[in-house]
Amino acid sequence: MTTLNFLLLSILYFWGSSTALSMGIGYYTLYRPIISGMITGLILGDVKLGILAGSVVNIMYIDFISTGGSLKGDQCLTAIIAASVSIIFKISSIESAAIAYPFGYLGIFIWKYRLSINTIFVNKYEEKFNNKLNPSIALFDGLYPQILLYVMSTVVILISFLAVFTFRNLIIKENIEYWLYLFGIFLLNISIINVLLKLKNKYSLVLYASTLGLVLAFKASSFLMTLFVIIIVISLSYKDVFLSITSKLEKHDNRILNKRDLFYSWFIWMNFSHACYNYERLQGMAYAHSMKNIIKKLYKDNSEIVSTINKYTEFFNTEPNIGTPIHGYIIYLEEEKSLGNKTIEISYIKKGMMGIAAGLGDSFTQVVLSPLFISISLMLSLDNEFFVAMVPIVLLGIIIIYISYTGWMSGYYNGRQSLINRINLVKKSKVKLKFPLIFGSMLGVITAKLIELNYRVISNNSFDIIAVLVISIIFIIAEKIKQKKNLR
Amino acid sequence: MKNIVLTRIDDRLLHGQVIVSWIPFLNIDEIIIVDNEYAGDDFMSSLIKEASPDHLNVNVLTIEETKEFLESGDNKSRVLILSRYIENIAKLIQLDIKINKVNIGGLGFHNGRKKFVNAIHLSDSEIDLLKNISANGIEVEVQMLPKDKIIKI
């Protein structure tokens, strides 16, 4: 590994975990193991191994959702380490994923630490504001936290690689490799069983078993299975095409703001919504950052501009893409206020709407859309269709941007009704309703492809593999009992 | 009286952590949002109801209405109470509503509040209220998600 490799990998980890500076879709693309694994592969010169290692990590994290800054492990870091180990040490993807798995916890430490440490920037900003020093929100929301994160990411990558190389000899010894393999199988089992239980739908289980059996028996290709999924998804959603806004944008008269102002504000939000994510105000700083150009245009007096921006730094948290009608609507209200028209209290409406959009949004973008497209990618990549496997993730990115942008505009032009329209669209989405069934079937295909890939090892060591399966089930039952106990 | 499974204090009320994690985990049937402000605002209360999952019965009620509502049903229905303010829960307890456990899930910063732990910020008077609640034998704990560690107050 060269210094350049290291530098590029640390930039990749920074970019992926920052979820900033990537049009709001970094979280759905760069951060996902299959993509971060692929890019790691590109950097280290073996894309296929990178994608494969990333895919295995991705299955371990298939039930990943992050709500309000809480998550179980850092999948991006895990994927970067897994792909690197797989390429440099020339070991299988499952073994490398097993080696990389513990590093996920190192990453999560950074995620939580960042939420605490970013409070510093909030305090500094407030301090300057109180001393009438006109602090720039772009610096305190954007630049400073991002520089800090870059340094932190580089340190984490450095520590991880030092650890991996220190134990290199231990890792590639013959007997340990097999244990790693079994540990990898254990982690995959846990993840898949947990998801199936979480779907809470007996037909999902039936479909899981059927697709698993069918693919194994007839050696069906992932292309064919993908085609089925696409046909089903389109037939369910052709009427609402996920979230299309059918209502026309109304024209307002006598406006100060134009579409370009709205676009710029949206653009800032998409790139910085989590740039200074912190426990004190979550996305508050980002909200104010996105309002900067709007407020500058609406008000002339400099002290009024600074204090209005400051008001927007208050606690805010929502799903950043589904929730965009809030922003559009709030911009409209702020414009009305600046024109001297009577409006509803802005903070009240903003706080009321954010929780609603967050609950509904997470249960759609993170629980339905991302696993849907990522699972299609996984089916394809495990079937050696490495390059086609990237298409679903690109589509996911485009859909997220579309949802976000249309929401922003309709919030401004159509008002609060647009949030209600969106709620109804998401709630009635047939893809969402049928998702447990689709997801169950895709997991069946993914499991079958994993078995096919590892057929030789599995058939030679069937006893061990069954033992691991039993241990995984016991482990999950023990977890459930522990959770129940905690609740009493 | 209905079976109150959990009482949660959270600025964001019915948001992602609650819908994705707590509700399925606790098998909740009914949700009461105790909020005098939203209960008096038709738009906000209908927005909250529209946004909630269909299988749930969601009610946005004032403190007095909450008492009536809880006493009107049998104990089969599993209820989750959500509120933005600790005061509301303290008032419910004063009204003899049987609450076993108060969960604190997320309270953002605003003037007067200090950081308690991670995403929880409390003012001195709020800490006193919580101490009073826990002195009444009610468990008070910070826990964002079912799988997170519990921090007792």
Interface residues (C-beta under 8 A of the other chain):
Chain A: I65 T67 G68 G69 S70 K72 K112 L115 S116 T119 K198 K200 Y279 E280 R281 L282 E314 F315 N317 E319 Y348 K351 G352 M353 M354 G355 I356 A357 A358 G359 L360 G361 D362 S363 Q366 V367 R416 L419 I420 I423 N424 K427 Q483 N486 L487
Chain B: D10 D11 R12 L13 L14 H15 G16 Q17 V18 I19 V20 S21 P24 F25 L26 E37 Y38 D41 F43 M44 L47 I48 E50 A51 S52 P53 D54 G106 G108 F109 H110 K115 N118 A119 H121 M144 L145 P146 K147 D148 I150
